[in-house]
Amino acid sequence: MKFIDLFAGIGGFRLAMESVGATCVFSSEWDKFAQLTYKANFGETPAGDITKIDAEDIPPHDVLCAGFPCQAFSIAGYRKGFEDTRGIMFFEIARIAKHHKPKVLFLENVRGLLSHDKGKTFQVILETLQDLGYKVHYKVLKSKDFGVPQLRPRLFIIAINQPIDFNFPEPLNIKTCVGDVLETEVASKYFLSTKMWHGLQQRKRFNKQVGNGFSYNLVNDSSSHANTLTARYGKDGAEVLVKDDTPRKLTPRECARLQGYPDTFIIPVSDTQAYKQFGNSVTVNVVKAIAQNIKETYEKIV
């Protein structure tokens, strides 16, 4: 089973697909810092901007993997959808799928894609894939149901070029807690300054008074899960703060663990870039579980 890794980020899809015996034949990622992390772990630098790569220059493949840019559909963004160039990246997937006709498309995005523009955006995606000859299956899965203590609901789309059913994996019912990912020794730089901590508390009080939703999320060793990591996590850590006398941010290694990356995964970039990369990544545990079901489905159709 050969696959390509589009919008590859730091390789979450690749780790998952390789874990079920699949072989990567092409990868693409435009961010130079993500490329560094990808190369450090997989020994190759992904090709750059996918919009500048001809479909015929991409090798034949059985599965097209893509966690395509989600900012245009996220509830945290402006939700401009296809009016935002990042939203149009979906059509790059369609362009490549039309040329190569892979048996399976394995896509990931934020769950806000389902409701964007009253469902019209997702309807365009469905119709586009159906017009290409794919039967589309989709479901929102939460990372916390697959062995990592992070909420992270994400939409997964599996499109198959034959009229057969696809079964998404069921929750693993593995009991986890935030303490499972915490390091025993943490450098002082990850602790919030008194000024920053007071600032977050003040901002929370103010926003509560005016009816805004901002808050910070405090967790400890026994918390069942943390909130969803985002690409902006490095700014103040408000999404997930570890409770201590002085709260602290997660370390990059703790973020990696929260996303299902093994401790052998190399982090060659600055903390700022690492936070962005893990916040943008897929949760490896979830993608592994889906990849196993894709493998079983693939074996039925070849």
Secondary structure, 3 states (H helix, E strand, C coil): CEEEEECCCCCHHHHHHHHCCCEEEEEECCCHHHHHHHHHHHCCCCECCHHHCCHHHCCCCCEEEECCCCCCCCCCCCCCHHHCCCHHHHHHHHHHHHHHCCCEEEEEEEHHHCCHHHHHHHHHHHHHHHHCCCEEEEEEEEHHHHCCCECCEEEEEEEECCCCCCCCCCCCCCCCCHHHCCCCCCCHHHECCHHHHHHHHHHHHHHHHHCCCCCCCEECCCCCCECCCCCCHHHHCCCCEECCCCCEECCHHHHHHHCCCCCCCCCCCCHHHHHHHHHHCCCHHHHHHHHHHHHHHHHHHC
